[in-house]
Amino acid sequence: MAQLLFFYLAGVIVLTAILVVGLRNPIYSVLSLLIMFFHVAGLYVSLHAEFLAAVQIIVYAGAILVLYLFVVMLLNVKREDRYHYQFPIGALLGVAILTEAVVLAIQRGYSEDVVPSPPTSELSFTGNTEAIGESLFTTYLLPFEIASLILLVAMIGAIILAKKDILTR
């Protein structure tokens, strides 16, 4: 069942990635990208990385995709056909990569459990979000604080550059 779910998610991810590049309408490309982001989050959930799935949806499907939509709307991208003559070459390369993947899958075979699960006595009951938080605020506290200060300075600089009349008053 897990392999069927993986193949569904991977197939939709590959198909929507092709649509992102291949569609002529940029709005449809962005919508295909949204579908791809949600299916990548589904892969994270199937790997028991719920925190990464939530970050995938919040950051990529929320913030980055909205940024793409604003850029598409602000630039008023017109439909151009100058890149679509490369489609036959891209299709040929896609078929070659798919053939290689199938050959590798046949040669290697597949097993039911890729990573063996630990015995139940060795399981820890802390989730991955707690483990990420604990390592972030213990081991990586100094780099985390330095990154937050750098982002704060960048935000203040962007505000000052955007509001030049603040300096002229």
Residue pairs with C-beta under 8 A, 6 or more apart in sequence:
2 46
3 110
3 112
5 42
5 46
6 43
6 46
9 39
9 40
9 42
9 43
9 46
10 43
12 35
12 36
12 39
13 36
13 39
13 40
13 43
16 32
16 33
16 35
16 36
16 39
17 32
17 36
18 94
19 28
19 29
19 32
20 29
20 32
20 33
20 36
21 29
21 90
22 87
22 90
23 29
23 32
24 79
24 81
24 84
25 79
26 72
26 77
27 69
27 72
30 65
30 68
30 69
30 72
33 65
33 68
34 61
34 65
37 56
37 57
37 60
37 61
37 65
38 57
38 61
40 56
40 60
41 53
41 54
41 56
41 57
41 61
42 53
44 50
44 52
44 53
44 56
45 53
48 128
49 128
50 127
50 128
50 129
51 127
51 128
51 129
51 132
126 134
136 144
137 144
160 166
160 167
